[in-house]
Amino acid sequence: MRLSKGLFLGCVFALGLGATACGDDEPDAPSCTVGSQQYRTDLFFGRDRVGDVPVSEAEFQGFVDTVVMPRFKDGLTLYDANGQYQLEDGTLVHELSKIMVLLHDGSTARSADIDFIREEYKRQFNQEAVLRIDSTPCVAF
């Protein structure tokens, strides 16, 4: 869906996120002084659908319950967001979205789970893209 892809690109530029990790080791990354280094993946789910009503809260929660939680049983953080971006013709578009934060070990299996979640959301809700941003923060509980 063109609207969702624009939202995701707009979010990246608006947030100014420059440092990302793609699952590779970062040999020059500083060691953690507090906690331990883990992988963090942020997923941006647009809720607008072309020719249909937006993805409802109930539909999204059903997706989390049936697709996400079986793969990330330890939990996640989920929050609402409002995105906006400008189309090539100058039209300003606003879209409701959900942002999901997952902490994990960065393994190939975890990455595959995340990509499955993205593909399943696109399939179920007629989306063009689900933005994925990976980083390796220091985490302490």
Secondary structure by P-SEA (a helix, b strand, c coil): caaaaaaaaaaaaaacccccccccccccccccccbbbbbbbbbbbbccccccccccaaaaaaaaacccccccccbbbbbcbbbbbbcccbbbbbbbbbbbbbbccccaaaaaaaaaaaaaaaaaccccbbbbbbbbccccc
